Amino acid sequence: MSILNTISSPDKVKTLAAKDLILLSQELRAFITRTILDSGGHFSSNLGVIELTIALFYTIDFNHDAIVWDVGHQSYPHKVLTNRMSLLNTIRSLGGISGFPKREESIYDSFGTGHSSTAISAVMGMAAASKLHNHSKQPTFVAVVGDGALTAGLSYEALNNLFGSNFNVLIILNDNQMGIDPNTGALNNRLQTNQTAVKLWFEWFGLAYSGPIDGHDLPALIQALDETYAKQGPRLLHIKTIKGKGYPDAEKEQTKWHSANKFIKI
């Protein structure tokens, strides 16, 4: 029996054994590949975050916590695991579900995205509001941000304002060296060549830095998330992923496979 077919909410993921989490990642990657090649949609970004999505669902508590997927085009695994599996093939069709997180669509979509670099400021606002409510246990607000989106000014404004706060914010840096095209510039250079500088740079912003780790090694990713999640305050987990992971053509031609057109069956 398919494990994926039994998942209708994040709580179901938490009940799985380690070997079943691996099987779930394989089934989820295969399902998204088949569906998007058949119906069209963003492709390689979603294949790159399969393990991350499962690890986050296994770790955080959706009854209190929230995830914001920066840009949001990599949110298909999130949608599938939050009871929208049967609707994924309606993306890019009239009356279908959104290709991005949409608050009106699901209680698990905490913020509407579509433009890059808004996630850190969004979770900072959520954390500030939570503080005002004086919750006895502060939720964790997670921003999943790519290394491309981290080069935009809005991301830096958010990092600047996080400094010195005790907001319970966890930033996941999804470092795949790609936006739509390969990344360029100082940040990309430092991320790939000078790990000491990277750690010091994020710590300069007041973030407790962890990583980098292999974002496709699911057991290691869960362990790292468990350790980072247990902390408080602004922190960042740096993971390395491959855009298009598991589909050889997409791994080789990452720009071309950023989005997949609907295949015409003959």
N, C-alpha and C positions, 0 to 999 in steps of 0.2 A: 504493500500500500504506500502511496506517495505521502511523504511527510508534509510536503508543501500544501497538499489539499486539506490537511488538518489544522492549518494555521489561519485563524481569523482575527487574532488580536496579539499585541505584544506579550501579554501574559502567557500565551501558549508557547512562545519561544523559550521563556524562562524554565519551562518544565522539561525541556529536551536534554538528553544525555549528550556528552561530548561527541560521540560518534555520530549521533543523529544531527547535531549541528553541522557537521561536515557534510552529511548527506543533504541537508537542507540547502546549504550553499551551492551544491552541485545542481540540485533540482531548480533552485531559483535562477541561477545563471542560465540554465538550459531553457527554462520557461520564458524568460525575458528575451533571450536570443530568438526563439521561435516566433514569439508574438510580435516583436518589433520588426523582424524581417518580413512578416506577413502583413502588418498593418501600417508600418512606418512610425518614426518617432526618434527621439534622441536615443543614441545607441551606446557608444563606447563609454561615456561617462557613467552610465548605469552599471555596466559590466565591471567597472573599476571599483565600485563601492559595495559589492555583494557582501563580502566578509565584514566590512565595517558596519553595514546596516544590521546584520545579524548580531554582531558583538554589542552594538549599542542597545538593541532590543533585549538582549540577554542581561545587560548590566543595569540600565537605568530603570527608574520606576515611573511609568507613564501616568500613574495616578497623581503624581506630584510634579515630575520633571517635564521638560519640553525640549524638542530638537528643532532647530531651524537649519534647513538645508540651503546654503548660500546659492544663489541663482535658481536652484530647484530642478534643473533638468536632469539631475542624478537621483531624483526621488522615486523612480519607478519601483525599486525594491521595497522602499518604505510603503508605497501604496499597496503593493501586492500583499505584504504582511499585515496590513490593516484593513482586511476584508474588502479589497477592491480588485482581487485577482481576476474575477470574471469580467471586469470592466476595462482591463488594461488595453484590450484591442479596440476600444472606442476612442482612444486618444487621437486627436487630429480629425475627428469626425463630428458632424453636427449633433449636438446633444450629448456628446461623450464627455468623459471626465477630463479634467485639465491635465496638461502635460507638466504642470508645476504644482507645488503645494497650494492648497486653497482652503481657507478656514471654513467656508460654507460647505465643503465637501466631506470633511471628516473632523472629528474631535481630536484626532492625532496630528492634524496639520495646524500647528500653533501660530504660523505666520505665513502670509501670502508672499511668495517670492516670484522671481521672473527676471529681475535685473541683478547684476552681480554686486557683491561687496556690501550688502545690507545686513548680513546675519549677525555680525558682532555687535553692532549698535542695537539691533532688535533684542538680542538676549540681554544686553546691558539694561535696556529699558524694562524688560520683564523682571530682571533681578531687582531693580530699583523699586518697582511696584510691589514686589513681594516683601521687601524690607518694610515698606510703609504699612503692610498688613500685619507685621509682627508675627509671622508664622513661627511656631515653636521649632519646627525643623525647616530650614530654608531649602527649597527645591534647588535642583541643579539645572541650569539652563545651558544647553549644548548648542554651539555654532559649528557646523561643518563647513569649512572654508578651503577652497583650493588655493594653490600657490599663485595661480593667475589672478584670482579675485583679491588676493592679499596685496596686490600692487596698487590698488585704487585708493584714492584719497579718503573715501568714506571709511574704509577699513582702518586707516591710520588715525582718523579722528576718533573712532571708537576706542582703539588701543590707547590713545592719548588720554581719553577720559576714564578709562578703566584704571589707569595708574593711581595708586593710593587708595582705591576702594576695597571693600571687602565683599563685593558682589560675588555670588556663588556661580561663576561662569566658567565653563569648560569649553575651550576652543580646540577643535580637531583640525589640524593642518593636513589636508589631503594633498600631498606633494607628488604630483605625477608629471611635472615638467611641461604641462600642457594647459593652454586655454582651449580655444578652438584650434589655434596654431601653436607651435612650440613657443614656450616662454623665452623672453630675453631680458636683459637688464641686470642691474646689480643684485636684486633679491634672488633671482634664479641662479646667478653665478655663485653667490654665497651659499645658498641651500645645497648646491651640488659639490662645492669644493672646500668649504671651511666650516666644519661642524662646530668648532669652538666659538667662532664668531657668531654663528646662528644662535647658539645657546645664550651667549652674552647679550645679544641683541634683544631677544625676547625677554630676558631677565631685566634688561634696562627699562622695558615697559612695565615691569612689576609682575610679570607672569612667571609662575613656577613651571619650568620647562621639563618635559620628558620626551625621550626619543633620540633619534628616529628609530622606528621599528617597521618590520615588513607588514604592510597592511593587508596582505593576502594569507598570512599565517594566522589562522583563526584562533587557535589556542593561545598563542603569544599575544594576540590583539586583545582577547578577553582578559587575560591576566593584566596587561598594561592598563586597560580601561578600568578594571576593578581597583587597581592601585591609585589611579588618577582620580577616579570618581570618589574614593573615600576621603580625599582631601577637601579643603574648603578654600574659598577665595578664587581669584582669577588664576587660571592655569591653562597650559597648552600641551597637547599631546601631538607630536609630529609623526605622521605615518607616511610611508612610501608606497605608492600604488602604481599600477600600470593601466593606463586608459585603454579600454577594449579587452581587458584580461579574459582569456579563455576562448577568444575568437581570433584565430591567427591572422586573418586578413585585417581586422581592426587594429591588432597590435602592430602590424607592419605599416599600415597607412592610417595613422591616428587622425589626421586632419580630415581625410576623406570620409572616415567612418564616425565622425562626431555625430552625425545624424544619418539615419538610414531611410531611404525612400521605400515605399511599398513595392515589394517584388511583384512583377507581373507573371502570373502562372500561365504557361502555354500548354 
